[in-house]
Amino acid sequence: MATTGEVQKKAGKVWMTSLLKLLPTRRRLNLDPSNNLYFPYEPGKQVRSAIRIKNTSKSYVAFKFQTTAPKSCFMRPPGAVLAPGQSIVATEHPENNAKPEKTGLKFKIMSLKVKGSIDYVSDLFDEQKDQVAVEQILKVVFLDPQRPSPAMEKLKRQLAEADAELEARKKPPEDAGPKIIGEGLVIDEWKERRERYLAKQQGEVVADSV
């Protein structure tokens, strides 16, 4: 039979476990907007939403989207790995223009701490389910594009940023220019090859004359 002290200790553990469940998980990501995804409501037109995701932790973090309508919308990117302090603008693209009260469309964003800079694969979240945290469940809100509002202005700005980031990723890396070896020694590769060629030619002439 358990003593009074053991019963109190057990009750204390149960209470503490219940309290920890109520406390919010420390978030790894900062979301802007934080609770909603805003879409311009324009019947007959393809609409998009945007959200900026920033890694506010000191570790590399993978994120992943889930939606209540996976067959009628898609996310770009659907997930990624962010370095500490890194941010990205993700865009959501529904394939219809139904109002939210009819669709109940929602997006869930999840995060997972990962070791270093690795390539993103969705299997990461299946392999480490116990380490996955739900950052937020985002509700869809449609806006009237003809009615100015802070949310509409922010959406336009973030969509422009997302398009700029996408174009930047498409561009090939810029040429770093001539190689620098040591301090102040710049080697022009074309000039170097020409000098080697001339030296070789001169060597062949000398050999023929001997």
N, C-alpha and C positions, 0 to 999 in steps of 0.2 A: 504494500500500500504506500502510495506516494506521501511524502511529508508535506507540511504546509509550505515550507520553503521551496520545494521542488515544483509544487503547483503554481506558486507565484512566479517562479522563474520561467516556467513554460508559458504562462499567461503573458508575461512580459515579452517573450520572443514573438508570440502570435501578434501582439499589439504592434510591435516594432515592424514586423513583416507587412502588416496591413498599412502602416503609416508610410513605409517605403514605396508601396504600390501607388499611393496617392501622390507622392512627390513626382514632379515632372523630370523626365530624363534630361540630363544635361545635353543640350543640343550642340551639334558639331557645325551646323550650317546656319547662315543668316539668309533669310528669304525676303525679297522685295519685289512685289507685295508679300506680306507675311501670312495672310489668311485666305485671300481670294485670287482667282485668275479672271482677269477682265477681258472680255471679247467685245468688239464692236458688233452690234446687231444690224446686219445689212442683208435682208432676204435676197437669195439668188447669187450672193457673192461668197467667195472663199474668205473666211476670216481667220485671224491668228491672234494668239495671246502671247505674252512674254513674261518671264520672271528671272530676276537676277539671283544667282545662287553663289554665295561666298563661303569658303571654308574658314571658319573662325577658330578652329582648333590648332594645336601645335603639331598635328600629325597629318599624313596624307589621308584623304577621305574619299571614298567612292559614294556616289549617289545614284539612285535609280527611281524612275517614275513608274507608277501603276495607275491605271484608270478604270473606272467602272464601265467604260465602253471601248475596249481595246480594238474592236473591229471598225469603229467609226471615227477614230482619231489617232493621231500619232504625235510623238514628241521628237524634237530635234535639239540636242541629242537625247536619246532615251536614257542615257546615263553617262557618267564620266568619272575620272579620278582627278581630284583637285589637290594641288600642293597647299601647304599652309598659307593662308592669306590670298590664295588665288580665287578668282571669281569668273563666272561665265553667264551669259544670257541664254536661257533655253526658251524655245518657242513651241507652242502647242497648236496643232492644226486639226480641228474637227472637220469631218467630211460632210456635215450637214449644218443647217442653221436653226435647228430647233431651239426654242427658248428653254432656259434651265428648269423652269417649273414642269416642263414636259419630259425632259430627259433625266433630270437628277444627276447630271454629269459631275463627277468629282475626280480629283487627282490626289494620289498619295505619293509623297516623296520620302524615301528611306535613305539612311546613311549607314556606312560601314567603315570602320577604321582599317586601313591597309598598311602594309609594310613598304614604304618607299614608293617611288614612281613606277607603277606597273601599268600594263595595258588593261583597259576596262573590258571586262566580259561579264555578262549578266549572271553567269554561273557562280560568281563570287558570293552572291547573296544566298544562293542555295547551299553552298558549301559551309557557310558560317552563319546559319540562321539565328543561333543564340546570341550573336554579336550585332545583329541588325537592329537599328533604332528607327522608329517612325518619327520623322521630323515634323511633319504636318500633313493634315488632310485639307486640301484646298478646294473650296467651293467655286463654282463657275458663276460669274455675274456678267450679264450682258449690258453694254452701255449704248446709249444713243449717240452715234458719231456726230450728229448735228447739234448736240447740246454740249457746249464746252464744260469740262470738269477737270479737276486735278488728276483724277484717275485716268481719264482719256488722254491727257497731255503726257502723263508718265508712260502710258502704253505706247504712244507714238514714238517717244524718245527711245524706249527700250527696244522696240522693233527695229528702229534705225540702227541701234548699236549692235543688235543681233545680226543684221544684214552685213554690217561692216566687218564684224568678226568672222563671218562666214567667208566673205571675199578675201580677207587677209589669210585665212587658212588655205584658200585655193591657190594663192600666188606661190610660185617656187621661191625658195630661199634666195635672198640677194647674194651676189658674188661678194665675198669678203675682201676682194681686191688682192694685190700682190702679197705674197707670203713675206712675213717679217721674221728674220732669224737674227737673234741677238738684238742689241740696242741700236736702232738707227740704220740697220743693214737691210735694205729692201731689194729683193731679187725679182727682177722682171723675167718671168719664165721664158718668154719668147726670145728676149735678148740672150739669155743664158744658153738656150738651145742653138742659137745662131753662132755664138762664140765657140761652142763645142764643135759645131760642124766645120767652121773655118779652121780651127786648130787641127781637126782630123785631116782636112784637105791639105793643109800645109805639111803635115807629117808625111802624107803619101807622096807629095812632091819631093821632099827631102830624101825619102827612101828610094825614089826612082833615079835620083841624080847620083846616088852613091854607087 
